[in-house]
Amino acid sequence: MKKIVIVLALISSFISVKAQDEERSDEKKGGFKKENMFVGGNVNLGFSNSSTVLGISPYVGYSLNKYLDVAFSANVSYTSVRDYNEYGDKIRQTIYGPGAFVRIFPFRFIFAQAQYEFNLINYRYIPAKNSINYAPFRENLNASSLLVGGGYAGGREGVGSSFYYFSVMWDVSKSPNSPYVDELRRALPVIRAGYNIALFQGRYERD
């Protein structure tokens, strides 16, 4: 996890330095630019032989420059795990909560992403039929997740352009309650696909 964070930090630093000249040339415009705002959303899917994760994640964000986007997000998802304690048992989870992410674009159509989520979890355990070792129960949990990965942005032309995207990430924090790990706390691939919509573009040209 530390290595991944260090790599992302180095990439971010490199891109920030590379973008300085462009930012200086735009200093006259200064301040907040509403045409840099965007909204979007994605569906997410994680799976293994015994686990499935389905959900949606809308977000609203801002492009700091053509290399770096930041956003606040929300998450609503459903998780199913089977054979958790014994063969035939099941876990059902409904998950919701806030989050935030950073996307780094070293290339116009390729990005690295780090996303933090704090999820509230409604947890239900269903024992195997005729089980003598476990009883059904419910509880409310919470979990912090740090998803790290990358993806492809199709149709992206820089700041102020709409595009579709596809990404794959993993929860490198591997919290025991994370919806993105299996019964052995192995990180599941979290596959997301969605659309990013640029706002307030009627009177502005794309960067």
Residue, then its C-alpha position, 0 to 999 in steps of 0.5 A: m500500500k505504501k509503495i502505491v501511495i508513493v508512486l501516486a504522489l510522485i506522479s502527482s508531483f510530476i504533473s503539477v510541475k509540468a502544468q505550472d507553465e500552463e497555469r501561469s498563462d491562465e493566471k489572468k483569468g484567476g480564481f474558480k472557473k465554473e466551466n471546470m466543474f463536472v458531474g458523473g456516475n458509475v456502476n460498479l461490479g466486484f466478483s469472485n467465486s463466492s462474492t458479488v458487489l453491485g452498486i452506483s456511485p454519483y459524483v460532482g467534481y472540479s478539474l484543477n488542470k488538464y492533468l488532475d481532477v478531484a471530486f466528492s462522491a456518494n456510494v450505494s451498493y449491495t454485496s452478497v457473499r456465500d460459504y462465509n463460515e460454512y458451506g451454504d451460508k450467506i451474507r447480505q449487505t446494503i452499503y451506503g456512504p460518502g467518499a472523495f477521489v483524485r484522478i491523475f491523467p498522465f495521458r489524455f485518455i489514461f488515468a490513475q485513481a485513488q478513492y476514499e470511501f466511508n461506508l455504513i453497512n447493514y449486515r445480515y447473516i443467513p446460516a446454511k440450511n439445517s446448520i447447527n453451528y450458526a444462528p441468523f443475525r443482523e448488525n450495523l457496521n462501518a468501514s473505511s476503504l481506499l480504492v486504488g487503480g486506473g482506467y481508460a477515458g474515451g472521448r476525453e479532450g482535456v478540461g471541459s469535455s465529457f467522456y465515458y470511462f472504465s476503471v479497475m481498482w482494489d481496496v488496498s486498506k483491506s478493512p475486515n468490514s470492507p465490501y470489497v474483500d472476500e471472506l479471506r480478506r483478499a481484495l476483489p477487483v472493483i470494476r466501474a464504468g460510467y460517464n463524466i459530464a462537463l458543466f457550463q460549456g455553452r459559452y466556453e471553448r475546451d482547453 
